[in-house]
Amino acid sequence: MNTPCAAPTKLPHSPCVNICTAGPDGVCSGCGRTLQEISDWLRMDDARRRAVWQRLLAQGWQPVRGISGRARATKQPGRNT
């Protein structure tokens, strides 16, 4: 039986993983946010950020800390790979 992965208890401040490339769909291939979400991120209230995080996590985004301490995605959200 497959069980869903639990959401991480502490998320990074931002889903950005410094892989900033958006396709024609307007979605960043690194973090999975739309260009509008990226643009608005610093001005978003906590509720809106939580909504974005919930969508990203539901699409498979999992923060993983590398040697540098920065988060990186283990899966590119929104991509069927």
N, C-alpha and C positions, 0 to 999 in steps of 0.2 A: 504494500500500500504506500503510495506517495503522499508525503506530508509536506505542506508548504514550509519554506524556510522562514524562520522567525526574523522579524525586522531587527536590525542592529539597535542596541539600546542607545548608543551615542553616535549620531550622524555628524559628518563633517559640516562645517559652516555652509559650504556650497558643494553641489555635486560636480563642479568643474574638475576635470582631470588633465587640463592643458592639452587636450586633443580637440582643437576648435575647428571643425570642418562641418559645414551644413550642406546637405544635399538639396535637391530641388523641392523636397517636402518641407524645408525650413526647420529641420530638426538637427541638432548637433550630434555628430556621430560619436563624440566623446562622452557627453553627459546625458544625452537624451532629451534635453530641454528644447523648447521651441526658441527661435530667435527672440520672440517677444518676451518669453520668460527670462531669458538671459539678460535682456535689456532692463527688465523691471526688477530683477532679483534684489538689488540693494534697497529698493523702495517698497518691496512687498512687506505686508504685515505677517506675523507668525502663522496665522490661519492659512493664508495663501501659500506660504512656503511649505507648510505641512501638506497641503493638498498636492503640490507639485511632487514633494518627496514620496507621498503615498502612490502616486501614479508611476513614478520612476521605479520604486521598489516592486510594484506589481508587474512591471515590465521586465524585471530581472536585474536591475542595477544593484550591485552589492559593493559597498566601499571596502577596499582592502588597503591597508597601510603598507607602503613599500619602505625601503631603507631610508628614503628621504623624509618619511613621516607624512607625506602627502597621500591623500586618498587616490585610488585609481579604480576604474570600473573593471569588474571581472567579466562582464558581458556588456555588449553595446545595446542599450535599451532600444526597443522599437525595431530591431533588426532581427529577421528570422534567419539565424545562422546555425 
